[in-house]
């Protein structure tokens, strides 16, 4: 008996030694997936990122730097990383046998001269032993799938941060433009007051100038509020405290890239890069494997093997192995198999739906990039120059007293609106490119050709001229 017990103990110890927690909970693998798609090299889990974040905040933030800070500093991502730990723990548990059961019983004799009957038993689930390799393999596959899902969540979070960055810089450009417009309007209103006092303009013309100055002030206030809200949104994503003033951004957005990717290239890239699509493929494979296990062991119920020893009433001792097998009479496992088959069907349908969604998302995002680029270029090349020309010509007409002050104020307001549309068009273009990269699941190849020249504030000369 003792030899059998020792042999069983050694066997169990060897089996338990095969189950260990995955190294670093799979974080390095996730970082590798993210780096391949975003070129963001993230530090190890135990790295001190305080100095890194401080160094990046001390410089004008680029979109890349903002994303890097968010990925290492935002506490919301810790919830995603925790999923890795949960899945890694499941791998560990799946690779270990359930604990053996120690049983004992005592039967009391009603005769004083007869000893009590005492028995001890040690049992282990035989079903658990048979299913150990399959269960462990399924858990490891689920762990790999979780890595893909976490990587997809990180890339999605990076896109949120980049879009917030472009919204902020765009809002700041609009706010700066509106401040300059406001200053020019206040100067013009002050001049109107003096001209009215001198009798050079009538009350209507003076009121029109004051009204325009008031409208410019309100527009500047709204733009400033929008810029504050955009900064707060990015500050949250960076994982910084409210009101953190350590960081700044450039004053202007960059010009569009020289050329955009074709839709066919982007569709191919998306099918290769989308981690959520890879995770769904992995889920289908995992559930198909699980279905195979259910079919193979459908008749296997709970079974136990063990060793039992018993002291008889005459004080003699007997020992030997025991076996307990669940008979598949009332439940043959058909329900488990049907459930596993339904899960496979559901996952396959979800995979097809996701693939369709990705293709359509890429197509739509590509169209929005093309549209926003065309919109920006029309503002830049056509509408803004025309509005500037209209203001110049109207100013000449007013000087010759062929047009009134009201008409001049109207065309000036249209000019300022064109400037704002021009800036917002460029902002929308970069946000559209960010959404396209999100739909593709990877950095756009044309991002390597981004120009270093920022958009020039074409409105500055006009406003400075008015102030003079």
Buried (B, 14 or more C-beta within 10 A) or exposed (E): EEEEEEEBEEEBEEBEEEBEEBEBBBBBBBBBBBEBBBEBEBEEEEEEBEEBBEEBBEEEBBBBBBBBBBBBBBEEBEEBBEBBBEBBBBBBBBBBBEEBEEEEEEEEEEEEEEBEBBBBBBBBBBBBBBBBEBBBBBBBBBBBBBBBBBBBBBBBBBBBBBBBBBBBBBBBBBBBBBBBBBBBBBBBBEEBBEBBEEEEBEEEBBBBBBBBBBBBBEBBBEBBEBBBEBBEBBBBBBBBEEEEEEBEBBEBBBBBBEEBBEBEBBBEBBBEBBBBBBBBBBBBBBBBBBBEBBEEBBEBBEBBBBBBBBBEBEEEEEBEEEEEEEEEEEEEBEEBBEEBBEBBEEBBEEBEEBBEEBBEBBBEBBEBBBEBBEBBBBBBEEBBEEBBEBBBEBBEBBEEEEBBBBEBBBBBBBBBEBBBBBBBBBBBBBBBBBBBBBBBBBBBEBBEEBEEEBBEBBBEEBBEEBEE
